[in-house]
Amino acid sequence: MDIHPDSIHFHPCNRSDKHEMYKHVSSLDSVFNSSSLDRNCISVITDASVPLVGSLQAVSAAHLYRGGRQVSHAKQASGRASSTDAELYSIRIGIAKAISLQCDHIILITDCLPAAKLAVDPSIHSSQSQSIQVCRLLSDWLSAKPSRSIDFWDVPSKWRWKPHLRVHNDVTSTRIHTPSHTGATLDFLRRKATNDCQKSWETTFWKKKYRGNGFLLSKKNRKFIIPTYVKGGTWLPLANESPQLCARMTRAILNHALIRAYRERFFPLEQISCRCGHRLETRHHILNYCPLYPIRTQWVQCAFPQYEFFVEFLKKNPAAFAFTNHDTRPLPLQAPVPAEPNEGELYSFISSLLFSFESDLCV
């Protein structure tokens, strides 16, 4: 890029705007059709596939067009590689094939523009050897004739552009088994280590000894939510409005809050009843029955609440699980204490049955 800045061009696509995407693909159609009239121009369309099955290798391919028809293609196994590594490999074999066919202009079309930028970047990164080979090929090719150039075009795979779709079908329909001692790229090993760590975290989370007896299990879309590092984690994103909300959410989930049930462990001689009149102020009582916190939905009033409604309950009841002076808070007018048929032994028995049954389904 430093030596040939005017000979290498990138054409990114704004995938967040459908109108801009349409304009970009229309321009790509025009460029691709115009290239068919130039015998010194070769269009290279690349794609790669990384199977989810561990016994299969990644596959990279490139289809080459000249004069409006396909003149060549290349397809090779990429070993154990990440999607970007496999795309970079397909770009390398496509450029090598195009240069061997004697041309002055290359139009390379890919659905992974970051891989195209890595192709001309010889610095340290995963699959650096592929980039070095591309740089060597392009350096010799561009130096031989200053008028030569290469354009990298981004094409969204979801647009299903026909020439690119043919390459996509080519790689996805190819199955190449991984022999023993097959090489792996750095990104592949990093991803594998991350996935293994995530799976171990999920497995350990279902052990009470790890997460704690008082941990509040909750659901999202009727499924138990489990820990993850993606997009800020599992619980924090919905409670990031303020430090106070995050703190109250943490106290409620861990059951480490300034409530009477927690005080009972350390000050058993003090009063443990709730100010509404119930015999014991517990987390379950606050979330389900306590009239001091009247704004709640049915999705909170269950053994495993829906997490988004649980956070909404905390937002609408700012005193819940907060370090406020319970003794000075005025009682609401006419605050009857409803019956709690689910508490006590019956509630514990039903909750344990539900948890055992749904935990087995999740695991």
C-alpha positions in Angstrom: 0.0 0.0 0.0 2.9 2.4 0.6 4.7 1.6 -2.7 1.5 1.4 -4.9 -1.1 3.6 -3.2 -2.7 4.6 -6.6 -2.9 1.1 -7.9 -4.9 -0.6 -5.1 -8.5 0.5 -4.4 -11.2 -0.7 -2.0 -14.9 -0.3 -2.6 -16.8 -1.0 0.8 -20.5 -1.4 1.1 -22.7 0.3 3.7 -24.6 -2.8 4.9 -26.7 -0.9 7.4 -28.5 1.2 4.8 -30.6 -0.8 2.2 -30.6 2.1 -0.2 -26.9 2.5 -0.1 -26.5 -1.2 -0.5 -28.7 -1.2 -3.6 -26.6 1.6 -5.1 -23.4 -0.2 -4.3 -24.6 -3.5 -5.9 -25.9 -1.6 -8.9 -22.4 0.0 -9.4 -20.8 -3.4 -9.0 -23.1 -4.8 -11.7 -22.1 -2.0 -14.0 -18.4 -2.6 -13.3 -18.7 -6.3 -13.8 -20.5 -5.9 -17.1 -18.0 -3.4 -18.4 -15.1 -5.7 -17.5 -16.5 -8.2 -20.0 -15.6 -5.8 -22.8 -12.0 -5.5 -21.7 -9.8 -8.4 -22.7 -7.0 -7.1 -20.3 -9.3 -7.2 -17.3 -10.1 -10.3 -15.2 -12.8 -10.4 -12.6 -12.0 -12.7 -9.6 -14.9 -13.7 -7.4 -13.9 -15.4 -4.1 -15.6 -17.1 -1.2 -14.8 -19.6 1.6 -16.7 -22.0 3.8 -15.9 -23.1 7.3 -18.0 -26.1 8.3 -19.3 -26.4 11.8 -18.4 -30.1 11.8 -15.0 -30.5 13.4 -13.9 -33.3 11.2 -14.1 -31.1 8.0 -11.6 -28.6 6.7 -12.4 -25.0 5.5 -12.7 -24.7 1.8 -11.6 -21.7 -0.3 -12.4 -21.0 -4.0 -12.1 -18.4 -6.7 -13.9 -18.1 -10.0 -12.3 -16.1 -12.8 -14.1 -14.3 -15.6 -12.8 -12.7 -18.8 -14.8 -11.5 -21.8 -18.1 -12.2 -20.0 -17.4 -15.9 -19.4 -15.7 -18.0 -16.8 -12.2 -18.9 -17.9 -10.8 -20.6 -14.8 -11.4 -21.5 -11.2 -9.4 -22.7 -8.2 -10.5 -24.5 -5.1 -8.4 -25.8 -2.3 -8.7 -27.0 1.3 -7.7 -24.4 3.9 -7.1 -26.6 6.8 -8.4 -25.6 10.3 -9.0 -21.9 9.8 -11.3 -19.1 10.8 -13.7 -17.6 8.3 -11.4 -14.6 7.7 -8.3 -16.8 7.3 -10.2 -18.9 4.7 -11.4 -15.8 2.8 -7.8 -14.5 2.8 -6.6 -17.9 1.3 -9.3 -17.7 -1.4 -8.1 -14.2 -2.3 -4.5 -15.4 -2.5 -5.3 -18.2 -4.9 -7.6 -16.0 -7.0 -4.9 -13.3 -7.4 -2.2 -15.8 -8.2 -4.5 -17.4 -10.9 -5.4 -14.0 -12.4 -1.8 -12.9 -12.7 -0.9 -16.1 -14.4 -3.5 -15.4 -17.1 -1.7 -12.2 -18.2 -3.9 -9.1 -17.5 -3.5 -5.4 -16.6 -6.5 -4.9 -14.4 -8.0 -7.2 -11.7 -11.4 -6.8 -10.1 -11.6 -8.9 -7.0 -15.1 -9.4 -5.5 -15.5 -10.7 -2.0 -18.0 -10.7 0.8 -15.2 -10.2 3.4 -13.5 -6.9 2.7 -11.5 -7.1 6.0 -9.8 -10.2 4.5 -9.0 -8.2 1.3 -7.4 -5.4 3.4 -5.3 -8.1 5.3 -4.2 -9.5 1.9 -2.1 -6.3 1.3 -1.0 -6.0 4.9 2.3 -7.9 5.6 2.3 -7.0 9.3 1.9 -9.6 12.0 -1.5 -11.2 12.0 -3.2 -14.6 11.6 -2.3 -16.1 8.2 0.4 -13.6 7.7 2.1 -15.9 5.3 -0.8 -15.7 2.9 -0.6 -11.9 2.9 3.2 -11.9 2.3 2.6 -14.1 -0.8 -0.1 -11.7 -2.1 2.2 -8.7 -1.5 5.0 -10.4 -3.4 2.8 -11.3 -6.3 1.2 -7.9 -6.6 4.5 -6.1 -6.1 6.1 -7.8 -9.1 2.9 -7.5 -11.2 2.4 -3.8 -10.5 6.0 -2.8 -10.8 6.3 -4.4 -14.3 3.7 -2.0 -15.7 2.7 1.2 -13.8 -0.8 1.4 -15.5 -1.8 -1.9 -13.8 -4.3 -1.8 -10.9 -6.5 -4.0 -8.7 -9.9 -3.1 -7.3 -11.4 -4.9 -4.3 -15.2 -4.8 -4.2 -17.4 -5.7 -1.3 -20.5 -7.7 -2.0 -23.0 -8.6 0.8 -23.6 -12.3 0.8 -27.3 -11.8 1.8 -27.8 -9.9 -1.5 -27.3 -13.3 -3.3 -25.5 -11.7 -6.2 -25.5 -14.4 -8.9 -21.8 -14.7 -9.7 -20.9 -14.7 -6.0 -23.7 -17.1 -5.2 -22.2 -19.6 -7.7 -18.9 -19.5 -5.8 -20.7 -19.8 -2.5 -22.6 -22.9 -3.6 -19.3 -24.3 -4.9 -17.5 -24.1 -1.5 -20.5 -25.0 0.7 -21.2 -28.2 -1.3 -17.6 -29.4 -1.0 -16.7 -31.6 2.0 -13.0 -32.3 2.7 -12.2 -34.3 5.8 -9.4 -33.2 8.1 -6.5 -35.6 8.2 -4.4 -36.0 11.4 -1.8 -33.3 12.1 -3.6 -30.8 9.9 -2.2 -27.3 10.5 -4.3 -24.6 12.1 -4.2 -20.8 11.9 -3.7 -18.5 14.9 -7.3 -17.2 14.8 -8.7 -20.7 14.7 -6.8 -21.7 17.8 -7.9 -18.5 19.6 -11.5 -19.1 18.7 -11.3 -22.7 19.8 -9.8 -21.7 23.2 -12.5 -19.1 23.6 -15.3 -21.5 22.7 -13.9 -24.2 25.1 -13.8 -21.6 27.9 -17.4 -20.5 27.2 -18.6 -24.1 27.2 -16.8 -24.9 30.5 -18.3 -21.7 32.0 -21.8 -22.8 30.9 -21.4 -26.3 32.3 -20.0 -25.0 35.7 -22.8 -22.5 36.0 -25.4 -25.2 36.6 -23.5 -26.3 39.7 -25.0 -24.7 42.8 -21.6 -24.8 44.5 -20.2 -22.6 41.8 -23.0 -20.0 41.4 -24.2 -20.0 45.0 -27.4 -21.2 46.6 -29.0 -17.8 46.5 -28.4 -17.0 42.9 -31.6 -16.0 41.1 -32.1 -18.0 37.9 -34.0 -16.1 35.3 -35.2 -16.6 31.7 -35.3 -14.8 28.4 -37.7 -16.0 25.7 -38.7 -18.8 28.1 -35.1 -20.2 28.2 -32.7 -20.0 31.1 -30.1 -17.3 30.5 -26.5 -18.4 30.9 -23.3 -16.5 31.3 -21.5 -15.2 28.2 -18.8 -12.6 27.4 -20.5 -11.5 24.1 -21.9 -8.0 23.8 -21.2 -7.0 27.4 -22.3 -10.2 29.0 -25.6 -11.7 30.0 -27.0 -9.5 32.8 -25.2 -6.1 32.6 -26.5 -4.7 29.3 -30.1 -4.2 30.5 -29.0 -2.6 33.8 -26.4 -0.1 32.5 -28.5 3.0 32.9 -27.0 3.9 36.2 -24.6 2.4 38.8 -27.5 2.4 41.3 -29.7 0.2 39.1 -26.8 -2.1 38.4 -26.0 -2.4 42.1 -29.6 -3.2 43.0 -29.8 -5.7 40.3 -26.6 -7.4 41.5 -27.9 -7.5 45.1 -31.2 -9.0 44.0 -29.7 -11.7 41.8 -27.1 -12.7 44.4 -29.6 -12.3 47.3 -27.1 -10.1 49.1 -29.3 -7.2 49.9 -30.3 -5.2 53.0 -33.4 -7.2 53.7 -34.6 -8.9 56.8 -33.8 -12.4 55.6 -30.2 -11.4 55.1 -30.0 -9.6 58.5 -31.4 -12.7 60.2 -28.1 -14.6 59.5 -26.1 -12.0 61.3 -28.5 -10.4 63.8 -31.0 -13.2 64.7 -32.4 -11.2 67.7 -33.5 -8.3 65.6 -36.9 -7.9 63.9 -37.1 -10.0 60.7 -40.6 -9.2 59.6 -41.4 -7.0 56.7 -42.8 -3.6 57.3 -45.9 -4.6 55.4 -46.7 -7.1 58.1 -45.4 -10.3 56.6 -43.5 -12.6 58.9 -40.2 -12.5 56.9 -38.9 -10.1 54.3 -37.4 -12.3 51.6 -36.4 -11.7 48.0 -39.3 -13.9 46.9 -41.7 -11.8 49.1 -40.5 -8.5 47.6 -40.7 -9.7 44.0 -44.1 -11.4 44.3 -46.3 -10.1 47.1 -45.0 -7.1 49.1 -47.5 -4.2 48.8 -44.6 -1.7 49.4 -43.6 -2.5 45.8 -46.9 -2.5 43.9 -45.7 -2.1 40.3 -45.0 -5.6 39.0 -46.0 -8.0 36.2 -46.9 -11.6 36.2 -43.6 -12.4 34.5 -41.8 -11.4 37.8 -44.2 -13.3 40.0 -42.8 -16.8 39.3 -40.0 -19.1 40.4 -37.8 -18.1 37.5 -38.7 -14.5 36.3 -38.3 -13.2 32.9 -35.1 -11.1 33.1 -36.3 -8.1 31.2 -39.4 -7.8 33.4 -37.3 -8.3 36.5 -35.1 -5.3 35.5 -38.3 -3.3 34.7 -39.5 -4.1 38.2 -36.4 -2.6 39.7 -36.7 0.5 37.5 -40.3 1.1 38.6 -39.6 0.3 42.2 -36.5 2.3 43.0 -36.6 1.4 46.7 -36.4 -2.3 46.0 -33.1 -3.8 47.2 -31.7 -0.3 47.8 -29.8 0.8 50.9 -32.7 2.9 52.3 -33.9 3.3 55.8 -36.8 0.8 56.0 -37.8 2.0 59.5 -38.5 5.5 58.3 -40.3 4.7 55.1 -44.1 5.4 55.5 -46.5 2.6 55.1 -48.9 2.8 52.1 -52.6 3.3 52.9 -54.6 0.1 53.1 -51.8 -2.3 52.3 -53.4 -5.7 52.8 -51.1 -8.7 52.9 -52.3 -11.3 50.3 -52.1 -14.9 51.0 -48.9 -16.6 49.9 -49.8 -20.2 49.1 -46.5 -20.7 47.3 -44.3 -19.9 50.2 -43.1 -22.3 52.8 -42.6 -25.9 52.3 -45.1 -26.1 49.4 -43.3 -23.3 47.4 -39.9 -24.8 48.0 -41.0 -28.2 46.9 -42.6 -26.9 43.7 -39.7 -24.6 42.9 -37.2 -27.4 43.4 -39.2 -29.7 41.1 -39.4 -27.0 38.4 -35.7 -26.2 38.6 -34.7 -29.9 38.5 -36.9 -30.5 35.5 -35.9 -27.4 33.5 -32.2 -27.7 34.4 -32.2 -31.2 33.0 -33.7 -29.9 29.8 -31.2 -27.1 29.5 -28.2 -29.3 30.2 
